[in-house]
Amino acid sequence: MTTDQPIPVIIDCDTGIDDALALLFAVRHPGLDLRAITCVAGNTDVDGVVRNTLTVLEQAGAPDVPVARGAERPLLEPLRTARHVHGHDGMGDLGLPAPTRTAADVDAVTLLRREILASPRPVTLIPTAPLTNIALLLRTHPEVVRNIERIVFMGGAVAAGNATPVAEFNVWHDPEAAAILLTAGVPITMYGLDVFQRVVVPGADVRRLRASAEPGARLAGELLAHRGPVVDESDPGGGLGDAGAVCAVADPQGLTTHRLPVEVNLAAGPARGQTIVDRRRRPGESEIHDGTREQPLVDVALDVAVERYVKLYLTAVEGP
């Protein structure tokens, strides 16, 4: 990808506090060409996700980016939202005005296909949500893979989960969709909880954003203040969360990845939705006795340059 042209990207989201932070960055970073946004149920119901997405674009003064409504629920599971984290409206219950923008008159899968195939250069997909829309796209229109550069998804975990002790929310919410994603046949980067939880904006920067006269920057500050976590008790900061995955597209050198086999546990029980990342250097007894199974290779994020991404984010969101 040449550095003198913006990277064409499409974000699939469940806006969501940190999805909103990701959208604010994507529309303001000069190195990204945000071609479309598709919405899926997750942090809140899909209609709330559409409303929140349009609100963020309006507050940010974004150009007219097409936004489409997608799946109302996972492929097999019932809808299980995260309103206990993101508030009743999914956006921290900040009391933001209803948007005047409207969604596109096509569904998410149709918009994804149209925008991917119409792009003059291969698109980078950035799902920051359960992967239902992406799985439906790949199964319905497999021809799109010829014009996808890479999929950088926020999801999964090498170590601990958050929805369960071992499963991260986006993958846990629709494990079958995540398993389909891993067989997409394009390069994939997994921006999981191992790095997701580390990129925290210091409290002083959050307070500066909240005091800004510019609506987009001020919204970023309010979202970060709601988001947490706390760096220390005297200086509460805000985690970038999903926005880190978009930072990783704009500046991949800030992310340390290893190409590793990954599979999703689809079995019922406490480990359902776990991303099983094989970090062993040699086969174990299971492979020796039962034979090796072909597993998708994924660029798994294991480390992140925290200060670099914080600076990257603030520069873009507070920029002209």
C-alpha positions as CSV (number, residue, x, y, z in Angstrom):
1,M,0.0,0.0,0.0
2,T,1.6,3.3,-1.0
3,T,1.9,5.9,1.7
4,D,0.9,8.9,-0.4
5,Q,-2.7,7.7,-0.8
6,P,-5.3,7.2,1.9
7,I,-6.1,3.6,2.7
8,P,-9.6,2.7,1.7
9,V,-11.4,1.3,4.8
10,I,-14.8,0.1,5.7
11,I,-15.8,-0.2,9.4
12,D,-18.4,-2.8,10.6
13,C,-19.4,-1.8,14.1
14,D,-21.9,-2.0,16.9
15,T,-21.6,1.6,18.2
16,G,-20.9,1.5,21.3
17,I,-18.7,3.9,23.2
18,D,-15.4,2.6,21.9
19,D,-16.8,2.0,18.4
20,A,-17.7,5.7,18.5
21,L,-14.1,6.6,19.4
22,A,-13.0,4.5,16.4
23,L,-15.3,6.3,14.1
24,L,-14.1,9.7,15.3
25,F,-10.6,8.7,14.5
26,A,-11.4,7.2,11.1
27,V,-13.2,10.2,9.8
28,R,-10.4,12.6,10.9
29,H,-7.2,10.7,10.1
30,P,-5.9,11.9,6.7
31,G,-4.4,8.6,5.9
32,L,-7.8,6.8,5.9
33,D,-10.5,6.9,3.3
34,L,-13.6,5.8,5.1
35,R,-15.9,4.5,2.3
36,A,-18.8,3.0,4.3
37,I,-20.0,1.9,7.7
38,T,-22.1,-1.1,8.4
39,C,-24.0,-1.8,11.6
40,V,-24.7,-5.0,13.5
41,A,-26.4,-5.8,16.8
42,G,-23.9,-6.2,19.7
43,N,-23.4,-3.5,22.3
44,T,-27.0,-2.5,21.7
45,D,-29.8,-3.5,19.3
46,V,-29.1,-2.8,15.6
47,D,-31.4,0.2,15.3
48,G,-29.7,1.8,18.3
49,V,-26.3,1.1,16.6
50,V,-27.5,2.8,13.4
51,R,-28.7,5.8,15.4
52,N,-25.5,6.1,17.4
53,T,-23.4,5.8,14.3
54,L,-25.2,8.6,12.5
55,T,-25.0,10.7,15.6
56,V,-21.2,10.3,15.8
57,L,-20.8,11.2,12.2
58,E,-22.9,14.3,12.7
59,Q,-21.1,15.4,15.8
60,A,-17.8,14.9,14.0
61,G,-18.8,16.9,11.0
62,A,-18.0,13.9,8.9
63,P,-18.5,13.8,5.1
64,D,-21.5,11.9,3.8
65,V,-20.4,8.4,4.5
66,P,-23.0,5.7,3.7
67,V,-24.3,3.8,6.7
68,A,-26.3,0.6,6.5
69,R,-28.3,-1.5,8.9
70,G,-27.2,-5.1,9.2
71,A,-27.9,-8.3,11.2
72,E,-30.4,-8.0,14.1
73,R,-28.9,-11.1,15.9
74,P,-26.1,-13.6,15.6
75,L,-26.2,-16.5,13.2
76,L,-27.4,-19.0,15.9
77,E,-27.4,-17.3,19.3
78,P,-30.0,-14.9,20.6
79,L,-29.1,-11.2,20.9
80,R,-27.2,-10.5,24.2
81,T,-26.3,-6.8,24.4
82,A,-23.7,-5.0,26.5
83,R,-25.8,-2.2,27.7
84,H,-24.5,-2.7,31.3
85,V,-21.2,-1.4,29.9
86,H,-22.3,1.1,27.3
87,G,-25.4,2.5,28.8
88,H,-29.1,2.1,27.9
89,D,-28.6,3.9,24.5
90,G,-25.2,2.2,23.9
91,M,-23.4,5.5,24.0
92,G,-23.0,6.2,27.7
93,D,-26.4,7.8,28.0
94,L,-24.8,11.2,27.2
95,G,-28.1,12.7,26.0
96,L,-26.8,13.4,22.5
97,P,-29.3,14.9,20.0
98,A,-31.0,12.6,17.6
99,P,-29.2,12.6,14.2
100,T,-30.7,14.3,11.1
101,R,-28.7,12.0,8.8
102,T,-30.4,8.8,7.6
103,A,-29.1,5.4,6.8
104,A,-28.7,4.1,3.2
105,D,-31.6,2.4,1.6
106,V,-29.7,-0.9,1.2
107,D,-28.8,-3.5,3.8
108,A,-25.3,-3.9,5.2
109,V,-24.3,-6.9,3.1
110,T,-25.4,-5.2,-0.1
111,L,-23.5,-2.0,0.9
112,L,-20.4,-4.0,1.8
113,R,-20.4,-5.8,-1.5
114,R,-21.0,-2.6,-3.5
115,E,-18.3,-0.6,-1.8
116,I,-15.7,-3.3,-1.8
117,L,-16.1,-4.1,-5.5
118,A,-16.4,-0.4,-6.5
119,S,-13.2,0.6,-4.7
120,P,-10.3,1.5,-7.1
121,R,-7.9,-0.1,-4.7
122,P,-8.3,-3.1,-2.3
123,V,-10.2,-2.3,0.8
124,T,-9.2,-2.9,4.4
125,L,-12.2,-4.1,6.5
126,I,-12.2,-3.2,10.1
127,P,-14.9,-5.1,12.1
128,T,-15.1,-3.8,15.7
129,A,-18.2,-5.8,16.5
130,P,-19.6,-9.3,16.4
131,L,-18.8,-10.7,13.0
132,T,-22.3,-11.6,11.7
133,N,-22.4,-9.1,8.8
134,I,-18.9,-10.2,7.7
135,A,-19.8,-13.9,7.8
136,L,-23.0,-13.2,5.8
137,L,-21.0,-11.2,3.2
138,L,-18.3,-13.9,2.8
139,R,-20.9,-16.7,2.4
140,T,-23.2,-14.7,0.1
141,H,-20.7,-12.9,-2.0
142,P,-17.4,-14.7,-1.9
143,E,-16.2,-12.7,-5.0
144,V,-15.5,-9.7,-2.7
145,V,-12.3,-11.3,-1.4
146,R,-10.5,-10.3,-4.6
147,N,-10.7,-6.7,-3.6
148,I,-10.0,-7.0,0.2
149,E,-6.5,-6.1,1.2
150,R,-6.8,-7.2,4.8
151,I,-9.3,-7.7,7.6
152,V,-8.3,-6.1,10.9
153,F,-10.8,-7.2,13.5
154,M,-11.2,-6.3,17.1
155,G,-12.0,-9.6,18.8
156,G,-10.6,-12.6,20.5
157,A,-7.9,-13.0,23.2
158,V,-4.8,-15.0,23.6
159,A,-5.0,-14.9,27.4
160,A,-8.2,-14.0,29.4
161,G,-11.6,-13.1,28.0
162,N,-14.2,-10.6,29.2
163,A,-17.5,-12.2,28.3
164,T,-16.3,-15.4,29.9
165,P,-13.0,-16.2,31.6
166,V,-11.6,-17.3,28.1
167,A,-13.9,-15.6,25.5
168,E,-13.9,-12.0,24.3
169,F,-17.4,-10.4,23.7
170,N,-17.4,-10.0,19.9
171,V,-16.3,-13.6,19.3
172,W,-18.5,-15.0,22.1
173,H,-21.5,-13.1,20.8
174,D,-21.3,-15.0,17.4
175,P,-18.7,-17.7,17.4
176,E,-19.8,-19.3,14.1
177,A,-19.4,-15.9,12.4
178,A,-15.9,-15.6,13.8
179,A,-15.0,-19.1,12.6
180,I,-16.2,-18.1,9.1
181,L,-14.1,-15.0,9.1
182,L,-11.0,-17.0,9.8
183,T,-11.5,-18.9,6.6
184,A,-11.9,-15.8,4.5
185,G,-8.8,-16.4,2.4
186,V,-7.4,-12.9,2.9
187,P,-4.7,-11.7,5.4
188,I,-6.3,-11.2,8.9
189,T,-5.0,-9.3,11.9
190,M,-6.5,-10.1,15.3
191,Y,-6.5,-7.0,17.5
192,G,-7.6,-8.8,20.7
193,L,-8.0,-8.0,24.4
194,D,-4.3,-8.6,25.0
195,V,-3.6,-5.2,23.4
196,F,-7.1,-3.7,23.5
197,Q,-7.0,-3.2,27.2
198,R,-3.6,-1.5,27.3
199,V,-4.1,1.6,25.2
200,V,-5.3,4.2,27.7
201,V,-5.5,8.0,27.2
202,P,-4.2,9.8,30.3
203,G,-6.6,11.7,32.5
204,A,-5.1,15.1,31.6
205,D,-5.7,14.5,27.9
206,V,-9.3,13.3,28.6
207,R,-10.0,16.5,30.6
208,R,-8.6,18.7,27.8
209,L,-10.8,16.9,25.2
210,R,-13.9,17.3,27.4
211,A,-13.2,21.1,27.6
212,S,-12.8,21.5,23.9
213,A,-15.1,23.9,22.0
214,E,-15.1,21.6,19.0
215,P,-17.9,19.0,19.1
216,G,-16.0,16.0,17.8
217,A,-13.1,16.4,20.2
218,R,-15.5,17.1,23.1
219,L,-17.4,14.0,22.3
220,A,-14.2,11.9,22.3
221,G,-13.5,13.3,25.8
222,E,-16.9,12.5,27.1
223,L,-16.7,8.9,25.7
224,L,-13.3,8.4,27.1
225,A,-14.4,9.6,30.5
226,H,-17.2,7.2,30.5
227,R,-15.1,4.4,29.1
228,G,-12.4,4.1,31.8
229,P,-10.3,2.3,33.0
230,V,-8.5,4.1,35.7
231,V,-4.7,4.6,35.4
232,D,-4.6,5.4,39.1
233,E,-7.2,6.7,41.5
234,S,-6.0,10.3,41.3
235,D,-5.8,10.4,37.5
236,P,-8.7,8.6,35.7
237,G,-7.9,8.0,32.0
238,G,-10.0,6.4,29.2
239,G,-9.3,3.3,27.2
240,L,-9.3,3.6,23.4
241,G,-10.7,0.1,23.0
242,D,-11.9,-0.5,19.5
243,A,-10.3,2.7,18.2
244,G,-6.9,0.9,18.7
245,A,-7.8,-1.4,15.8
246,V,-8.2,1.5,13.5
247,C,-5.0,3.0,14.8
248,A,-3.3,-0.2,13.8
249,V,-4.5,0.2,10.2
250,A,-3.3,3.8,10.0
251,D,0.0,2.9,11.7
252,P,0.7,-0.8,11.6
253,Q,4.3,-0.3,12.9
254,G,2.9,0.4,16.4
255,L,1.6,-3.2,16.6
256,T,3.7,-6.3,17.2
257,T,2.1,-9.4,15.7
258,H,3.0,-13.0,15.3
259,R,1.5,-15.2,12.6
260,L,-0.1,-18.1,14.5
261,P,-2.8,-20.8,14.0
262,V,-6.1,-19.6,15.5
263,E,-9.4,-21.4,15.8
264,V,-12.7,-20.6,17.5
265,N,-14.2,-23.0,20.1
266,L,-17.8,-23.7,18.8
267,A,-18.6,-26.4,21.4
268,A,-21.3,-25.7,24.0
269,G,-20.0,-25.0,27.5
270,P,-17.8,-22.5,29.4
271,A,-15.1,-22.3,26.6
272,R,-17.5,-21.5,23.8
273,G,-16.3,-18.5,21.8
274,Q,-12.7,-18.8,22.9
275,T,-10.1,-18.0,20.3
276,I,-7.5,-20.8,20.7
277,V,-4.2,-19.4,19.6
278,D,-1.4,-22.0,19.2
279,R,1.9,-20.4,20.4
280,R,3.8,-23.7,20.6
281,R,7.0,-24.1,18.7
282,R,6.5,-27.8,17.9
283,P,3.5,-30.2,17.6
284,G,2.2,-31.8,20.8
285,E,1.0,-35.3,21.6
286,S,-2.4,-34.5,20.2
287,E,-1.0,-33.8,16.7
288,I,1.5,-36.7,16.9
289,H,-1.1,-39.3,17.8
290,D,-4.2,-37.9,16.0
291,G,-2.6,-36.1,13.0
292,T,-2.4,-32.3,12.4
293,R,-5.4,-30.3,11.4
294,E,-5.2,-27.4,9.0
295,Q,-5.8,-24.2,11.0
296,P,-6.0,-20.6,9.6
297,L,-2.9,-18.5,10.2
298,V,-3.7,-15.1,11.7
299,D,-1.5,-12.1,12.5
300,V,-2.2,-12.0,16.2
301,A,-1.4,-8.8,18.1
302,L,0.7,-9.5,21.1
303,D,2.1,-6.1,21.9
304,V,1.3,-2.5,21.2
305,A,3.2,0.9,21.4
306,V,0.8,2.5,23.8
307,E,2.1,6.1,23.8
308,R,2.5,6.0,20.0
309,Y,-1.2,5.1,19.5
310,V,-2.4,7.6,22.1
311,K,-0.5,10.4,20.4
312,L,-1.7,9.2,17.0
313,Y,-5.3,9.2,18.2
314,L,-5.2,12.6,19.9
315,T,-3.4,14.3,16.9
316,A,-6.1,13.1,14.5
317,V,-9.1,13.8,16.7
318,E,-7.9,17.3,17.8
319,G,-6.5,18.2,14.4
320,P,-7.9,20.7,12.0
